[in-house]
Amino acid sequence: AEAAAGSGGGLVQAGDSLRPSCAASGRTFSSYKMGWFRQAPRKEREFVAFISRGGGSTYYADSVEGRFTISRDNAKNTVYLQMAKLKPEDTAVYYCAATLREYSSGRYYNRSPFYDYWGQGTLVTVSS
């Protein structure tokens, strides 16, 4: 089956849930560390969540801790962002990102330069 990317956004009410996902077409998806970032109008892109290659380690921005869950299904070449208890301030374009890099100075899981590949983004709009 052909892969898809950047799906799962939409318009929801505060308190609702969404589960955007990114699907990769590469043959080595399990080799990539994956992250989610978001960008709201007039704001810089910010880190949301990270998951390690095998899914054993995850990290979250303080703003989403306890509400969002990142996961991956390497058999489906797909990374997910389960978003619960959505708030209006979560409104943004959400981007998945991938990297083969190891951690180094200036390149860590919560920094954009760590990632080399970016999805097209999916818009999440949360009304009050």
N, C-alpha and C positions, 0 to 999 in steps of 0.2 A: 504494500500500500504506500501511496505517496504521503510524505510528511507535510504537516501544516505548522504555521508559526503565528504567535501573537494573537491568539483567539481567547475568548472568554470574558472580555470586558463588557461594559454595558452601563445602563442607567438604573440605579436602585435607590431605595429609601435608606436613611440612616438606620443602622441596626441589622440590615440585611447582609447576605453573604454573596460572594462571587468566587469563582475558581478559574482565573485565567491560566493559560498554559502556553508553552512553546515547544514545538516539535522540531527536531533537527533531522536533516537528511543525511548527515555524515555516517560513516561506518564505525566511528570510534567515539560515540557519544559518552560511553562510560569512562573515557579518559579525561573528560572535561570537568573541571569545577564549574558550578553554575551559580549565578546570582540573579537577583531581581533588583532593579532600580526604578525610580519614578521621577517624573518631572511635572511640576505644576506651573501654570503661567507665571512669568516673572521670577521664577525660582530656578536655582541650579538643580541639576540632576542629583538625587540623593539615594543613598543605599537603603535597601529595604530588607533583603534576606540573602543568605548564602547557604549552599549545601555542598558537601564534599563529594568526591567522585563516587564513592560507594553509598553515600547517603547517611553515613554514620555521624557526621558532625554538621550541625546547623547553627547559624548565628543570625540575629535579628537586630534591626534598629530599635532603639528604646521606644520609639513612637508606635511600633506595631507589635512589640513583644506581648505575648499572651493572646493576641487576636489573629495573627497571621501564622500560617504554617507552610513552609517550603518542603516539597517532596519531589522525588524523581522516580521514574520507571524506566530503567535503562533498557529493558526489553522493548519498550515503545519509543525510545529515544526522545522522551518527553520530560520536561520539568514543569511543576505546578506551583501555584501560589494560592493556597486556600485562605481566603480573606473573610473573616467573620466580624460581626459587630462593627460594620463599616461606619465611618464618620465622615461628615462633609470635608474635613481636612485631608481625607484620603484621596480626594478627587485629583487625578493626575493621569498622565500617560505612563503606563507601566511597561518597562522594557526588560526582557530577559537578556542575560549576558553569559558568555562562556570564555574559559581560559584554560590553557595548558600550563600556565606559569606556576612556578613555585614562589612562595612569599619572598619578598625582598624589600629593601628600603624604598619607600614611596609607592610600593605596589603590594597592597594587602586586600583582603576580601571585601572591605568596605570602601574601597577607592576605585574610581572608574579606570585609572591606568592599569589596573590589574587585569582587566578584561580586554580581549582582542576582537571578539565577535559579539554583535548586538542584534537583537531582533528589531522588527519594524515598530513595535509598540502597540499597545491596545489601550483605548481610552476607558477609564473607570470614572463615572460620575455618580456622586452620592449626594442626594438631596436631603435637606433638613427635615 
